[in-house]
């Protein structure tokens, strides 16, 4: 249980930093001119890091999924903030991000992401149509329970697969032990007949 809390806190910090970096980058007058270059740099850096990790013997699945979701969050929020925040035509990418978070991080990460993104979106000064923007935020809160359900079901499925693999290995060991015992019994019967 303690390990779960540590992972949730770590994932929450990574997601918060990603959203804040994207917000600060796109709200800066000087840096906002380089949004596409920033996204391209992130993509190139991501693939370079993955290549280095693969050649170095690989990293743990948790490290790779953390890298994946952090970079993906940073890219998605940079694109959304640079194209109009809540009125962005790329806002739908957040729905996919929430499902990805529920599957690759802890399912509670999706809920945390909705709260953080809602807080940041409310800070964005562009308020074109308040009603439609509130609907956008409400849609995020409505998607979260579905993402949580999928995330929990995915975790159960992965645990079941691990149990099946474990039982399959144990079955092979037991079959090998049975074959060895049968072979010993056969040899003992031959010895008794010959002796």
Secondary structure, 3 states (H helix, E strand, C coil): CHHHHHHHHHHHHHHHHHHHHHHHHHHCCCHHHHHHHHHHHHHHHHHHHHHHHHHCCCCCHHHHHHHHHHHHHHHHHHHHHHCCHHHCCCCCHHHHHHHHHHHHCCCHHHHHHHHHHHHHHHHCCCCCCHHHHHHHHHHHHHHHHHHHHHHHHHHHHHHHHHHHHHHHHHHHHHHHHHHHHHHHHHHHHHHHHHC
